[in-house]
Amino acid sequence: MAKNFHQAIRMCISCRNRQEQKLLVRLQCKEGLLEAFNNTGRSFYICNDCLSNEKKIIKALMRQCKSGEKERLVNRLKEIITDDRKS
């Protein structure tokens, strides 16, 4: 007898498309700084399609983190993504 498990569906903050949670990157903002999710506090998701398009995610990140520093957000996002792909 096969078990049918429910897959969690989450929404990308940039394109608003819904996908399975395991296909999205989970991030959070603490005090206006972008960080990888550390299992505490509120978080948000970004899909891989949006990650490849820098211009598309800048506005969403600025809105989510309530920050006007585009370069710092983008640079931190790149650091998080490269660290995540290494592990």
PyMOL Python script that loads the backbone (N, CA, C, O; Angstrom):
from pymol import cmd

cmd.read_pdbstr("""\
ATOM      1  N   MET A   1       0.834  -1.176   0.000  1.00  0.00           N
ATOM      2  CA  MET A   1       0.000   0.000   0.000  1.00  0.00           C
ATOM      3  C   MET A   1       0.885   1.247   0.000  1.00  0.00           C
ATOM      4  O   MET A   1       1.655   1.459   0.937  1.00  0.00           O
ATOM      5  N   ALA A   2       0.781   2.067  -1.035  1.00  0.00           N
ATOM      6  CA  ALA A   2       1.604   3.265  -1.180  1.00  0.00           C
ATOM      7  C   ALA A   2       1.019   4.413  -0.372  1.00  0.00           C
ATOM      8  O   ALA A   2      -0.192   4.636  -0.368  1.00  0.00           O
ATOM      9  N   LYS A   3       1.896   5.134   0.308  1.00  0.00           N
ATOM     10  CA  LYS A   3       1.452   6.288   1.082  1.00  0.00           C
ATOM     11  C   LYS A   3       1.511   7.522   0.198  1.00  0.00           C
ATOM     12  O   LYS A   3       2.486   7.726  -0.525  1.00  0.00           O
ATOM     13  N   ASN A   4       0.495   8.328   0.253  1.00  0.00           N
ATOM     14  CA  ASN A   4       0.428   9.541  -0.538  1.00  0.00           C
ATOM     15  C   ASN A   4       0.663  10.728   0.396  1.00  0.00           C
ATOM     16  O   ASN A   4      -0.243  11.134   1.123  1.00  0.00           O
ATOM     17  N   PHE A   5       1.884  11.287   0.377  1.00  0.00           N
ATOM     18  CA  PHE A   5       2.228  12.385   1.257  1.00  0.00           C
ATOM     19  C   PHE A   5       1.919  13.715   0.592  1.00  0.00           C
ATOM     20  O   PHE A   5       2.105  13.883  -0.613  1.00  0.00           O
ATOM     21  N   HIS A   6       1.449  14.647   1.389  1.00  0.00           N
ATOM     22  CA  HIS A   6       1.147  15.997   0.921  1.00  0.00           C
ATOM     23  C   HIS A   6       2.451  16.767   0.722  1.00  0.00           C
ATOM     24  O   HIS A   6       3.331  16.730   1.582  1.00  0.00           O
ATOM     25  N   GLN A   7       2.578  17.456  -0.397  1.00  0.00           N
ATOM     26  CA  GLN A   7       3.744  18.296  -0.663  1.00  0.00           C
ATOM     27  C   GLN A   7       3.387  19.742  -0.321  1.00  0.00           C
ATOM     28  O   GLN A   7       2.374  20.260  -0.791  1.00  0.00           O
ATOM     29  N   ALA A   8       4.213  20.390   0.492  1.00  0.00           N
ATOM     30  CA  ALA A   8       3.967  21.775   0.873  1.00  0.00           C
ATOM     31  C   ALA A   8       4.158  22.679  -0.340  1.00  0.00           C
ATOM     32  O   ALA A   8       5.155  22.565  -1.052  1.00  0.00           O
ATOM     33  N   ILE A   9       3.204  23.573  -0.574  1.00  0.00           N
ATOM     34  CA  ILE A   9       3.260  24.513  -1.685  1.00  0.00           C
ATOM     35  C   ILE A   9       3.519  25.898  -1.111  1.00  0.00           C
ATOM     36  O   ILE A   9       2.841  26.326  -0.178  1.00  0.00           O
ATOM     37  N   ARG A  10       4.498  26.594  -1.668  1.00  0.00           N
ATOM     38  CA  ARG A  10       4.845  27.945  -1.229  1.00  0.00           C
ATOM     39  C   ARG A  10       4.893  28.874  -2.428  1.00  0.00           C
ATOM     40  O   ARG A  10       4.943  28.420  -3.571  1.00  0.00           O
ATOM     41  N   MET A  11       4.879  30.198  -2.165  1.00  0.00           N
ATOM     42  CA  MET A  11       4.849  31.184  -3.236  1.00  0.00           C
ATOM     43  C   MET A  11       6.132  32.008  -3.260  1.00  0.00           C
ATOM     44  O   MET A  11       6.626  32.442  -2.220  1.00  0.00           O
ATOM     45  N   CYS A  12       6.659  32.213  -4.450  1.00  0.00           N
ATOM     46  CA  CYS A  12       7.835  33.057  -4.661  1.00  0.00           C
ATOM     47  C   CYS A  12       7.425  34.516  -4.441  1.00  0.00           C
ATOM     48  O   CYS A  12       6.382  34.940  -4.938  1.00  0.00           O
ATOM     49  N   ILE A  13       8.230  35.291  -3.702  1.00  0.00           N
ATOM     50  CA  ILE A  13       7.877  36.686  -3.437  1.00  0.00           C
ATOM     51  C   ILE A  13       8.060  37.572  -4.655  1.00  0.00           C
ATOM     52  O   ILE A  13       7.512  38.674  -4.697  1.00  0.00           O
ATOM     53  N   SER A  14       8.804  37.129  -5.631  1.00  0.00           N
ATOM     54  CA  SER A  14       9.066  37.939  -6.806  1.00  0.00           C
ATOM     55  C   SER A  14       8.022  37.740  -7.905  1.00  0.00           C
ATOM     56  O   SER A  14       7.383  38.703  -8.329  1.00  0.00           O
ATOM     57  N   CYS A  15       7.845  36.513  -8.365  1.00  0.00           N
ATOM     58  CA  CYS A  15       6.939  36.247  -9.489  1.00  0.00           C
ATOM     59  C   CYS A  15       5.555  35.790  -9.034  1.00  0.00           C
ATOM     60  O   CYS A  15       4.634  35.713  -9.847  1.00  0.00           O
ATOM     61  N   ARG A  16       5.398  35.484  -7.745  1.00  0.00           N
ATOM     62  CA  ARG A  16       4.130  35.037  -7.153  1.00  0.00           C
ATOM     63  C   ARG A  16       3.650  33.687  -7.685  1.00  0.00           C
ATOM     64  O   ARG A  16       2.480  33.344  -7.520  1.00  0.00           O
ATOM     65  N   ASN A  17       4.523  32.927  -8.311  1.00  0.00           N
ATOM     66  CA  ASN A  17       4.166  31.577  -8.747  1.00  0.00           C
ATOM     67  C   ASN A  17       4.301  30.629  -7.565  1.00  0.00           C
ATOM     68  O   ASN A  17       5.152  30.811  -6.694  1.00  0.00           O
ATOM     69  N   ARG A  18       3.453  29.624  -7.552  1.00  0.00           N
ATOM     70  CA  ARG A  18       3.465  28.645  -6.470  1.00  0.00           C
ATOM     71  C   ARG A  18       4.171  27.370  -6.931  1.00  0.00           C
ATOM     72  O   ARG A  18       3.933  26.868  -8.029  1.00  0.00           O
ATOM     73  N   GLN A  19       5.039  26.865  -6.066  1.00  0.00           N
ATOM     74  CA  GLN A  19       5.785  25.639  -6.349  1.00  0.00           C
ATOM     75  C   GLN A  19       5.929  24.850  -5.057  1.00  0.00           C
ATOM     76  O   GLN A  19       5.607  25.329  -3.969  1.00  0.00           O
ATOM     77  N   GLU A  20       6.423  23.625  -5.210  1.00  0.00           N
ATOM     78  CA  GLU A  20       6.696  22.824  -4.019  1.00  0.00           C
ATOM     79  C   GLU A  20       7.813  23.485  -3.221  1.00  0.00           C
ATOM     80  O   GLU A  20       8.734  24.075  -3.786  1.00  0.00           O
ATOM     81  N   GLN A  21       7.717  23.378  -1.917  1.00  0.00           N
ATOM     82  CA  GLN A  21       8.664  24.032  -1.026  1.00  0.00           C
ATOM     83  C   GLN A  21      10.109  23.612  -1.296  1.00  0.00           C
ATOM     84  O   GLN A  21      11.023  24.430  -1.197  1.00  0.00           O
ATOM     85  N   LYS A  22      10.313  22.349  -1.634  1.00  0.00           N
ATOM     86  CA  LYS A  22      11.680  21.857  -1.833  1.00  0.00           C
ATOM     87  C   LYS A  22      12.344  22.439  -3.076  1.00  0.00           C
ATOM     88  O   LYS A  22      13.561  22.327  -3.219  1.00  0.00           O
ATOM     89  N   LEU A  23      11.585  23.054  -3.976  1.00  0.00           N
ATOM     90  CA  LEU A  23      12.136  23.650  -5.192  1.00  0.00           C
ATOM     91  C   LEU A  23      12.497  25.121  -5.018  1.00  0.00           C
ATOM     92  O   LEU A  23      13.051  25.730  -5.933  1.00  0.00           O
ATOM     93  N   LEU A  24      12.194  25.699  -3.863  1.00  0.00           N
ATOM     94  CA  LEU A  24      12.413  27.119  -3.613  1.00  0.00           C
ATOM     95  C   LEU A  24      13.560  27.333  -2.624  1.00  0.00           C
ATOM     96  O   LEU A  24      13.901  26.444  -1.844  1.00  0.00           O
ATOM     97  N   VAL A  25      14.145  28.528  -2.673  1.00  0.00           N
ATOM     98  CA  VAL A  25      15.194  28.914  -1.732  1.00  0.00           C
ATOM     99  C   VAL A  25      14.537  29.722  -0.625  1.00  0.00           C
ATOM    100  O   VAL A  25      13.804  30.673  -0.896  1.00  0.00           O
ATOM    101  N   ARG A  26      14.798  29.345   0.620  1.00  0.00           N
ATOM    102  CA  ARG A  26      14.173  29.990   1.770  1.00  0.00           C
ATOM    103  C   ARG A  26      15.148  30.965   2.419  1.00  0.00           C
ATOM    104  O   ARG A  26      16.257  30.592   2.802  1.00  0.00           O
ATOM    105  N   LEU A  27      14.718  32.222   2.538  1.00  0.00           N
ATOM    106  CA  LEU A  27      15.545  33.289   3.091  1.00  0.00           C
ATOM    107  C   LEU A  27      14.771  34.031   4.169  1.00  0.00           C
ATOM    108  O   LEU A  27      13.578  33.799   4.364  1.00  0.00           O
ATOM    109  N   GLN A  28      15.466  34.930   4.869  1.00  0.00           N
ATOM    110  CA  GLN A  28      14.803  35.781   5.843  1.00  0.00           C
ATOM    111  C   GLN A  28      15.563  37.087   5.962  1.00  0.00           C
ATOM    112  O   GLN A  28      16.734  37.170   5.592  1.00  0.00           O
ATOM    113  N   CYS A  29      14.896  38.102   6.478  1.00  0.00           N
ATOM    114  CA  CYS A  29      15.525  39.396   6.747  1.00  0.00           C
ATOM    115  C   CYS A  29      15.478  39.642   8.243  1.00  0.00           C
ATOM    116  O   CYS A  29      14.433  39.510   8.880  1.00  0.00           O
ATOM    117  N   LYS A  30      16.613  39.996   8.784  1.00  0.00           N
ATOM    118  CA  LYS A  30      16.684  40.369  10.198  1.00  0.00           C
ATOM    119  C   LYS A  30      17.307  41.757  10.254  1.00  0.00           C
ATOM    120  O   LYS A  30      18.449  41.961   9.842  1.00  0.00           O
ATOM    121  N   GLU A  31      16.538  42.697  10.767  1.00  0.00           N
ATOM    122  CA  GLU A  31      16.986  44.083  10.912  1.00  0.00           C
ATOM    123  C   GLU A  31      17.475  44.658   9.585  1.00  0.00           C
ATOM    124  O   GLU A  31      18.473  45.378   9.542  1.00  0.00           O
ATOM    125  N   GLY A  32      16.774  44.340   8.514  1.00  0.00           N
ATOM    126  CA  GLY A  32      17.104  44.865   7.191  1.00  0.00           C
ATOM    127  C   GLY A  32      18.219  44.139   6.471  1.00  0.00           C
ATOM    128  O   GLY A  32      18.600  44.533   5.369  1.00  0.00           O
ATOM    129  N   LEU A  33      18.748  43.088   7.071  1.00  0.00           N
ATOM    130  CA  LEU A  33      19.838  42.329   6.463  1.00  0.00           C
ATOM    131  C   LEU A  33      19.329  40.986   5.961  1.00  0.00           C
ATOM    132  O   LEU A  33      18.613  40.283   6.674  1.00  0.00           O
ATOM    133  N   LEU A  34      19.690  40.638   4.764  1.00  0.00           N
ATOM    134  CA  LEU A  34      19.281  39.373   4.156  1.00  0.00           C
ATOM    135  C   LEU A  34      20.135  38.236   4.691  1.00  0.00           C
ATOM    136  O   LEU A  34      21.359  38.349   4.763  1.00  0.00           O
ATOM    137  N   GLU A  35      19.485  37.136   5.068  1.00  0.00           N
ATOM    138  CA  GLU A  35      20.190  35.971   5.602  1.00  0.00           C
ATOM    139  C   GLU A  35      19.540  34.692   5.109  1.00  0.00           C
ATOM    140  O   GLU A  35      18.384  34.695   4.687  1.00  0.00           O
ATOM    141  N   ALA A  36      20.283  33.608   5.163  1.00  0.00           N
ATOM    142  CA  ALA A  36      19.697  32.296   4.922  1.00  0.00           C
ATOM    143  C   ALA A  36      18.809  31.974   6.123  1.00  0.00           C
ATOM    144  O   ALA A  36      19.095  32.412   7.237  1.00  0.00           O
ATOM    145  N   PHE A  37      17.756  31.228   5.910  1.00  0.00           N
ATOM    146  CA  PHE A  37      16.821  30.918   6.995  1.00  0.00           C
ATOM    147  C   PHE A  37      17.504  30.051   8.041  1.00  0.00           C
ATOM    148  O   PHE A  37      18.148  29.055   7.712  1.00  0.00           O
ATOM    149  N   ASN A  38      17.356  30.445   9.326  1.00  0.00           N
ATOM    150  CA  ASN A  38      18.017  29.715  10.411  1.00  0.00           C
ATOM    151  C   ASN A  38      17.029  29.060  11.364  1.00  0.00           C
ATOM    152  O   ASN A  38      17.342  28.857  12.537  1.00  0.00           O
ATOM    153  N   ASN A  39      15.834  28.726  10.871  1.00  0.00           N
ATOM    154  CA  ASN A  39      14.804  28.002  11.617  1.00  0.00           C
ATOM    155  C   ASN A  39      14.136  28.796  12.728  1.00  0.00           C
ATOM    156  O   ASN A  39      13.440  28.211  13.558  1.00  0.00           O
ATOM    157  N   THR A  40      14.325  30.101  12.769  1.00  0.00           N
ATOM    158  CA  THR A  40      13.582  30.935  13.709  1.00  0.00           C
ATOM    159  C   THR A  40      13.132  32.206  12.996  1.00  0.00           C
ATOM    160  O   THR A  40      13.860  32.756  12.170  1.00  0.00           O
ATOM    161  N   GLY A  41      11.945  32.656  13.318  1.00  0.00           N
ATOM    162  CA  GLY A  41      11.445  33.898  12.742  1.00  0.00           C
ATOM    163  C   GLY A  41      10.722  33.690  11.419  1.00  0.00           C
ATOM    164  O   GLY A  41      10.527  32.562  10.966  1.00  0.00           O
ATOM    165  N   ARG A  42      10.331  34.804  10.811  1.00  0.00           N
ATOM    166  CA  ARG A  42       9.598  34.775   9.546  1.00  0.00           C
ATOM    167  C   ARG A  42      10.558  34.605   8.383  1.00  0.00           C
ATOM    168  O   ARG A  42      11.710  35.035   8.439  1.00  0.00           O
ATOM    169  N   SER A  43      10.069  33.977   7.338  1.00  0.00           N
ATOM    170  CA  SER A  43      10.909  33.749   6.166  1.00  0.00           C
ATOM    171  C   SER A  43      10.090  33.950   4.908  1.00  0.00           C
ATOM    172  O   SER A  43       8.880  34.166   4.967  1.00  0.00           O
ATOM    173  N   PHE A  44      10.766  33.876   3.760  1.00  0.00           N
ATOM    174  CA  PHE A  44      10.116  33.983   2.461  1.00  0.00           C
ATOM    175  C   PHE A  44      10.872  33.123   1.473  1.00  0.00           C
ATOM    176  O   PHE A  44      11.978  32.661   1.754  1.00  0.00           O
ATOM    177  N   TYR A  45      10.273  32.910   0.322  1.00  0.00           N
ATOM    178  CA  TYR A  45      10.835  31.997  -0.674  1.00  0.00           C
ATOM    179  C   TYR A  45      11.074  32.720  -1.993  1.00  0.00           C
ATOM    180  O   TYR A  45      10.344  33.645  -2.350  1.00  0.00           O
ATOM    181  N   ILE A  46      12.106  32.287  -2.710  1.00  0.00           N
ATOM    182  CA  ILE A  46      12.399  32.772  -4.059  1.00  0.00           C
ATOM    183  C   ILE A  46      12.641  31.551  -4.935  1.00  0.00           C
ATOM    184  O   ILE A  46      13.378  30.640  -4.556  1.00  0.00           O
ATOM    185  N   CYS A  47      12.011  31.540  -6.118  1.00  0.00           N
ATOM    186  CA  CYS A  47      12.179  30.401  -7.027  1.00  0.00           C
ATOM    187  C   CYS A  47      13.491  30.529  -7.814  1.00  0.00           C
ATOM    188  O   CYS A  47      14.074  31.610  -7.896  1.00  0.00           O
ATOM    189  N   ASN A  48      13.933  29.435  -8.376  1.00  0.00           N
ATOM    190  CA  ASN A  48      15.196  29.416  -9.118  1.00  0.00           C
ATOM    191  C   ASN A  48      15.136  30.248 -10.389  1.00  0.00           C
ATOM    192  O   ASN A  48      16.156  30.789 -10.816  1.00  0.00           O
ATOM    193  N   ASP A  49      13.953  30.365 -11.010  1.00  0.00           N
ATOM    194  CA  ASP A  49      13.816  31.200 -12.198  1.00  0.00           C
ATOM    195  C   ASP A  49      14.096  32.660 -11.863  1.00  0.00           C
ATOM    196  O   ASP A  49      14.775  33.351 -12.623  1.00  0.00           O
ATOM    197  N   CYS A  50      13.585  33.127 -10.743  1.00  0.00           N
ATOM    198  CA  CYS A  50      13.803  34.514 -10.329  1.00  0.00           C
ATOM    199  C   CYS A  50      15.249  34.746  -9.875  1.00  0.00           C
ATOM    200  O   CYS A  50      15.784  35.840 -10.058  1.00  0.00           O
ATOM    201  N   LEU A  51      15.874  33.743  -9.294  1.00  0.00           N
ATOM    202  CA  LEU A  51      17.265  33.891  -8.853  1.00  0.00           C
ATOM    203  C   LEU A  51      18.205  34.170 -10.018  1.00  0.00           C
ATOM    204  O   LEU A  51      19.220  34.847  -9.854  1.00  0.00           O
ATOM    205  N   SER A  52      17.873  33.655 -11.183  1.00  0.00           N
ATOM    206  CA  SER A  52      18.733  33.866 -12.347  1.00  0.00           C
ATOM    207  C   SER A  52      18.525  35.235 -12.983  1.00  0.00           C
ATOM    208  O   SER A  52      19.303  35.629 -13.852  1.00  0.00           O
ATOM    209  N   ASN A  53      17.491  35.970 -12.572  1.00  0.00           N
ATOM    210  CA  ASN A  53      17.199  37.288 -13.126  1.00  0.00           C
ATOM    211  C   ASN A  53      17.304  38.333 -12.019  1.00  0.00           C
ATOM    212  O   ASN A  53      16.354  38.550 -11.267  1.00  0.00           O
ATOM    213  N   GLU A  54      18.463  38.976 -11.927  1.00  0.00           N
ATOM    214  CA  GLU A  54      18.752  39.907 -10.834  1.00  0.00           C
ATOM    215  C   GLU A  54      17.767  41.070 -10.785  1.00  0.00           C
ATOM    216  O   GLU A  54      17.316  41.455  -9.706  1.00  0.00           O
ATOM    217  N   LYS A  55      17.432  41.629 -11.937  1.00  0.00           N
ATOM    218  CA  LYS A  55      16.532  42.780 -11.969  1.00  0.00           C
ATOM    219  C   LYS A  55      15.148  42.430 -11.426  1.00  0.00           C
ATOM    220  O   LYS A  55      14.469  43.271 -10.836  1.00  0.00           O
ATOM    221  N   LYS A  56      14.746  41.197 -11.631  1.00  0.00           N
ATOM    222  CA  LYS A  56      13.410  40.771 -11.227  1.00  0.00           C
ATOM    223  C   LYS A  56      13.259  40.680  -9.705  1.00  0.00           C
ATOM    224  O   LYS A  56      12.172  40.918  -9.178  1.00  0.00           O
ATOM    225  N   ILE A  57      14.319  40.345  -9.011  1.00  0.00           N
ATOM    226  CA  ILE A  57      14.192  40.132  -7.566  1.00  0.00           C
ATOM    227  C   ILE A  57      14.557  41.342  -6.717  1.00  0.00           C
ATOM    228  O   ILE A  57      14.259  41.357  -5.522  1.00  0.00           O
ATOM    229  N   ILE A  58      15.188  42.350  -7.294  1.00  0.00           N
ATOM    230  CA  ILE A  58      15.610  43.514  -6.506  1.00  0.00           C
ATOM    231  C   ILE A  58      14.423  44.176  -5.817  1.00  0.00           C
ATOM    232  O   ILE A  58      14.472  44.440  -4.615  1.00  0.00           O
ATOM    233  N   LYS A  59      13.356  44.446  -6.567  1.00  0.00           N
ATOM    234  CA  LYS A  59      12.190  45.120  -5.999  1.00  0.00           C
ATOM    235  C   LYS A  59      11.549  44.289  -4.890  1.00  0.00           C
ATOM    236  O   LYS A  59      11.166  44.823  -3.849  1.00  0.00           O
ATOM    237  N   ALA A  60      11.436  42.987  -5.116  1.00  0.00           N
ATOM    238  CA  ALA A  60      10.834  42.113  -4.111  1.00  0.00           C
ATOM    239  C   ALA A  60      11.683  42.059  -2.842  1.00  0.00           C
ATOM    240  O   ALA A  60      11.138  42.072  -1.738  1.00  0.00           O
ATOM    241  N   LEU A  61      12.994  41.999  -2.981  1.00  0.00           N
ATOM    242  CA  LEU A  61      13.879  41.961  -1.808  1.00  0.00           C
ATOM    243  C   LEU A  61      13.832  43.279  -1.042  1.00  0.00           C
ATOM    244  O   LEU A  61      13.822  43.283   0.189  1.00  0.00           O
ATOM    245  N   MET A  62      13.804  44.394  -1.763  1.00  0.00           N
ATOM    246  CA  MET A  62      13.733  45.698  -1.100  1.00  0.00           C
ATOM    247  C   MET A  62      12.427  45.824  -0.320  1.00  0.00           C
ATOM    248  O   MET A  62      12.416  46.368   0.784  1.00  0.00           O
ATOM    249  N   ARG A  63      11.337  45.330  -0.882  1.00  0.00           N
ATOM    250  CA  ARG A  63      10.037  45.380  -0.208  1.00  0.00           C
ATOM    251  C   ARG A  63      10.038  44.454   1.017  1.00  0.00           C
ATOM    252  O   ARG A  63       9.536  44.823   2.079  1.00  0.00           O
ATOM    253  N   GLN A  64      10.595  43.273   0.863  1.00  0.00           N
ATOM    254  CA  GLN A  64      10.581  42.284   1.941  1.00  0.00           C
ATOM    255  C   GLN A  64      11.482  42.705   3.103  1.00  0.00           C
ATOM    256  O   GLN A  64      11.110  42.556   4.267  1.00  0.00           O
ATOM    257  N   CYS A  65      12.654  43.226   2.789  1.00  0.00           N
ATOM    258  CA  CYS A  65      13.620  43.586   3.831  1.00  0.00           C
ATOM    259  C   CYS A  65      13.492  45.037   4.284  1.00  0.00           C
ATOM    260  O   CYS A  65      14.189  45.466   5.204  1.00  0.00           O
ATOM    261  N   LYS A  66      12.605  45.793   3.640  1.00  0.00           N
ATOM    262  CA  LYS A  66      12.395  47.204   3.972  1.00  0.00           C
ATOM    263  C   LYS A  66      13.720  47.960   3.950  1.00  0.00           C
ATOM    264  O   LYS A  66      14.059  48.702   4.871  1.00  0.00           O
ATOM    265  N   SER A  67      14.456  47.740   2.861  1.00  0.00           N
ATOM    266  CA  SER A  67      15.776  48.347   2.716  1.00  0.00           C
ATOM    267  C   SER A  67      15.896  48.985   1.340  1.00  0.00           C
ATOM    268  O   SER A  67      15.344  48.473   0.366  1.00  0.00           O
ATOM    269  N   GLY A  68      16.609  50.091   1.256  1.00  0.00           N
ATOM    270  CA  GLY A  68      16.816  50.761  -0.022  1.00  0.00           C
ATOM    271  C   GLY A  68      18.204  50.512  -0.595  1.00  0.00           C
ATOM    272  O   GLY A  68      18.573  51.106  -1.608  1.00  0.00           O
ATOM    273  N   GLU A  69      18.967  49.644   0.039  1.00  0.00           N
ATOM    274  CA  GLU A  69      20.340  49.404  -0.394  1.00  0.00           C
ATOM    275  C   GLU A  69      20.385  48.221  -1.353  1.00  0.00           C
ATOM    276  O   GLU A  69      20.592  47.081  -0.937  1.00  0.00           O
ATOM    277  N   LYS A  70      20.190  48.500  -2.630  1.00  0.00           N
ATOM    278  CA  LYS A  70      20.098  47.451  -3.655  1.00  0.00           C
ATOM    279  C   LYS A  70      21.358  46.610  -3.727  1.00  0.00           C
ATOM    280  O   LYS A  70      21.303  45.380  -3.699  1.00  0.00           O
ATOM    281  N   GLU A  71      22.491  47.284  -3.819  1.00  0.00           N
ATOM    282  CA  GLU A  71      23.760  46.569  -4.015  1.00  0.00           C
ATOM    283  C   GLU A  71      24.051  45.606  -2.865  1.00  0.00           C
ATOM    284  O   GLU A  71      24.487  44.477  -3.087  1.00  0.00           O
ATOM    285  N   ARG A  72      23.809  46.055  -1.647  1.00  0.00           N
ATOM    286  CA  ARG A  72      24.086  45.196  -0.492  1.00  0.00           C
ATOM    287  C   ARG A  72      23.177  43.970  -0.483  1.00  0.00           C
ATOM    288  O   ARG A  72      23.627  42.867  -0.171  1.00  0.00           O
ATOM    289  N   LEU A  73      21.900  44.155  -0.823  1.00  0.00           N
ATOM    290  CA  LEU A  73      20.970  43.029  -0.874  1.00  0.00           C
ATOM    291  C   LEU A  73      21.367  42.024  -1.946  1.00  0.00           C
ATOM    292  O   LEU A  73      21.372  40.817  -1.702  1.00  0.00           O
ATOM    293  N   VAL A  74      21.697  42.519  -3.125  1.00  0.00           N
ATOM    294  CA  VAL A  74      22.059  41.639  -4.236  1.00  0.00           C
ATOM    295  C   VAL A  74      23.359  40.898  -3.935  1.00  0.00           C
ATOM    296  O   VAL A  74      23.463  39.699  -4.195  1.00  0.00           O
ATOM    297  N   ASN A  75      24.338  41.594  -3.394  1.00  0.00           N
ATOM    298  CA  ASN A  75      25.614  40.949  -3.065  1.00  0.00           C
ATOM    299  C   ASN A  75      25.426  39.875  -1.999  1.00  0.00           C
ATOM    300  O   ASN A  75      26.008  38.795  -2.097  1.00  0.00           O
ATOM    301  N   ARG A  76      24.629  40.162  -0.996  1.00  0.00           N
ATOM    302  CA  ARG A  76      24.379  39.177   0.071  1.00  0.00           C
ATOM    303  C   ARG A  76      23.622  37.968  -0.472  1.00  0.00           C
ATOM    304  O   ARG A  76      23.897  36.832  -0.086  1.00  0.00           O
ATOM    305  N   LEU A  77      22.659  38.218  -1.376  1.00  0.00           N
ATOM    306  CA  LEU A  77      21.919  37.112  -1.989  1.00  0.00           C
ATOM    307  C   LEU A  77      22.872  36.204  -2.764  1.00  0.00           C
ATOM    308  O   LEU A  77      22.768  34.981  -2.676  1.00  0.00           O
ATOM    309  N   LYS A  78      23.780  36.780  -3.507  1.00  0.00           N
ATOM    310  CA  LYS A  78      24.752  35.979  -4.262  1.00  0.00           C
ATOM    311  C   LYS A  78      25.623  35.146  -3.328  1.00  0.00           C
ATOM    312  O   LYS A  78      25.916  33.987  -3.623  1.00  0.00           O
ATOM    313  N   GLU A  79      26.038  35.728  -2.202  1.00  0.00           N
ATOM    314  CA  GLU A  79      26.835  34.983  -1.220  1.00  0.00           C
ATOM    315  C   GLU A  79      26.047  33.794  -0.668  1.00  0.00           C
ATOM    316  O   GLU A  79      26.578  32.688  -0.565  1.00  0.00           O
ATOM    317  N   ILE A  80      24.792  34.023  -0.317  1.00  0.00           N
ATOM    318  CA  ILE A  80      23.959  32.961   0.259  1.00  0.00           C
ATOM    319  C   ILE A  80      23.750  31.842  -0.755  1.00  0.00           C
ATOM    320  O   ILE A  80      23.840  30.664  -0.408  1.00  0.00           O
ATOM    321  N   ILE A  81      23.475  32.199  -1.989  1.00  0.00           N
ATOM    322  CA  ILE A  81      23.215  31.199  -3.026  1.00  0.00           C
ATOM    323  C   ILE A  81      24.456  30.372  -3.307  1.00  0.00           C
ATOM    324  O   ILE A  81      24.359  29.151  -3.437  1.00  0.00           O
ATOM    325  N   THR A  82      25.619  31.000  -3.405  1.00  0.00           N
ATOM    326  CA  THR A  82      26.832  30.218  -3.678  1.00  0.00           C
ATOM    327  C   THR A  82      27.191  29.338  -2.494  1.00  0.00           C
ATOM    328  O   THR A  82      27.654  28.216  -2.697  1.00  0.00           O
ATOM    329  N   ASP A  83      26.994  29.803  -1.259  1.00  0.00           N
ATOM    330  CA  ASP A  83      27.245  28.980  -0.080  1.00  0.00           C
ATOM    331  C   ASP A  83      26.281  27.797  -0.033  1.00  0.00           C
ATOM    332  O   ASP A  83      26.681  26.688   0.321  1.00  0.00           O
ATOM    333  N   ASP A  84      25.021  28.023  -0.385  1.00  0.00           N
ATOM    334  CA  ASP A  84      24.003  26.977  -0.351  1.00  0.00           C
ATOM    335  C   ASP A  84      24.304  25.904  -1.398  1.00  0.00           C
ATOM    336  O   ASP A  84      24.097  24.719  -1.134  1.00  0.00           O
ATOM    337  N   ARG A  85      24.770  26.281  -2.540  1.00  0.00           N
ATOM    338  CA  ARG A  85      25.042  25.311  -3.602  1.00  0.00           C
ATOM    339  C   ARG A  85      26.288  24.491  -3.316  1.00  0.00           C
ATOM    340  O   ARG A  85      26.414  23.370  -3.809  1.00  0.00           O
ATOM    341  N   LYS A  86      27.213  25.032  -2.525  1.00  0.00           N
ATOM    342  CA  LYS A  86      28.419  24.287  -2.161  1.00  0.00           C
ATOM    343  C   LYS A  86      28.099  23.150  -1.201  1.00  0.00           C
ATOM    344  O   LYS A  86      28.719  22.089  -1.253  1.00  0.00           O
ATOM    345  N   SER A  87      27.122  23.382  -0.323  1.00  0.00           N
ATOM    346  CA  SER A  87      26.801  22.349   0.682  1.00  0.00           C
ATOM    347  C   SER A  87      25.662  21.464   0.256  1.00  0.00           C
ATOM    348  O   SER A  87      25.279  20.554   0.991  1.00  0.00           O
TER     349      SER A  87
END
""", "prot")
cmd.dss("prot")
cmd.show_as("cartoon", "prot")
cmd.util.cbc("prot")
cmd.orient("prot")
